[in-house]
Amino acid sequence: MADRDIFCKIVSKEIPADIVYEDDDLIAFNDIAPKAKIHVVLIPKKHIGPHTTITENEAPIMGKMMVVANKIAAQVGVDKSGYRLVMNSGEDAGMGVDHIHLHILGGNKLGPIA
Ligand SMILES: [Zn+2]
């Protein structure tokens, strides 16, 4: 079932996570396999598939994710030093879980993206 992936189970607290932020719409947790000193994963509580599937209907929640990412960056102390937001979509990009998610990476110098 596409709506019962690991991130849905983190939302329902069936699977524990190191939660760093939570509100009515979004939840964020530390990545279990961090790719930087700070690596937080921010997801909508409502299941949304890959970025390729989003429509105008998802515009408000996508906008909120960007605003909350900024708050989380300040909370974890990378707002001044800088951070990278990454959203993968699909197999070629390495999207590991089919529930839209925004990676917040920072805390050390990051390599060039391209
Ligand atoms: Zn899901």
Residues whose N, C-alpha, C, O or C-beta is under 5 A from the ligand:
A	BS01	ZN	A2 D3 D5 F7 C8 H47 H99
